[in-house]
Structure formats: structure tokens, C-alpha cells
Amino acid sequence: MSQLPAAVRRVRGPVAAHFLAQHALSPEDAIDFVPKDRVERWWFDRFRRIGALREAEPGRYWFDLVAYHLDAQAFSRRWVPIAIAVSVVIAAVAMLFYRG
């Protein structure tokens, strides 16, 4: 696994792992895929929704790493400032209880 590029190692989910293992990273390399269970169906639908899983032809899909990472960056831009603000509020509340 350490021989893979960092962009590939950071991808999460069993569906993504399946596509990466099959090297289905372009329309020419698309593979047949049908989710086996509820968990795979959830990941499959999520990746389709964000544009990371694309259909080359009916029933044959490929994984778009660029779209996946653009979505991850958008998620970070949205949630990191909120997490920082919550952390500061928690620290401020904790300081109220400090008796020094």
C-alpha cells in the first residue's frame, strides 16, 4: 500500500477500494459493478452523488479521483472553521472552571 501515490491512499470506502484495486480510473478502464449490500449501496450512491463514480456505459463505472478530492476539499473548507470555533468555545468554557 505504501507504494501507491498519496492521492490514492487517502480515498475511503469499500467501493472506492474496489475500483482502485481494479485500476478503474478512466472511462477506458471502466468495470462492471453492482453493490452487494446496504453499506456498498450507500458508498456507491454517495460517490455517484458527488461525481466521483462515473458511468462509462450502462452498468460500467470508473472512479474519478479528481472529483473525489475536490469534494473532500470542499468538505474541509466548510467544516474546519466550524470545528475550530467549537474547540475555542469548549476551551473558553473549561477556563471558567479553572481556579488557579
N, C-alpha and C positions, 0 to 999 in steps of 0.2 A: 504494500500500500504506500510506503514512503517514496516509491519511485514515480508515483503519479504526480502531476502538477498540482500545486496548491489549490487552484480554482476547482479542480475535480474533487479533491479530498474534503472540501468544505460543504459539499452537497449532502443534504439529509433526506432520509426516507427510503423505504424498501423499493419503491417503484423507480426512483432515480438510480439507486444502486444497480438494479436490474438493467436499466438502459445503459449505464456507464460500463457495466461488465460486458455487455454485448457490443460496445462501441457504436451505439446508435445515436450519433451526434450530428448527423446531417440528413437531409432528405434522401440522399442516395443510400444511406445505411439504415433506413427505417426498418423496424421489425414488427411482427405481429404481436399484439398484446391484448389480453383480456384479464382484468383484475380477478384474483382468485377468491378474495374475501372482503369483508367490510373495511378493514384497515387499508388494504391496497386500493379499494374503490375510493376511499377518502383522499388518499395521496394523489391518485390518478386525477380525480376531479379538481383538486386544488392546483395541480400543475397545469391542467388544461385551462383553468380559470385565469391563471397569471401569465399564460402564454409560454410556459417553459416546455410543455409537451405539445408537439405539433403533429398533425396528421398529414402524412405524405400522400397517402391514398387510403381508401376506406379500410379501416382495421389495422393499418400500419402506421406506427408512430416513431418519432425521433425526439431526443431531448435537446432543447436549446439552452446551452449553458449561459449565454449572454443574457437572455430574458430572465433566467433564474437569478443571476447575480444582480441585475437591475432591480428586480423585485426585492431582493434581500437588502440592497442599499436603501430603497425607499422605505422599507420597514424600519431600518435603523434610524434614518432621518426623522421618522415620525415618533418613535418610542424612546430613543436615548435621551432627549431633553426631558421627557416626562419622568423617566427613571431617575435622572439627576435631581429634578425638583422634588420628587418624593423622598429621595435619600436625604436631601437638605432639610426637609420638614421633619423627618424622623430624627435626624441629628439634633435639630433645634429643640424638639420635644424632650429628647434624652437629656439635653443640657439643663432643662428646667428642674430635673430631679437631682442634679449634681449639687452636692453640699461639700464645699471644699474650704 
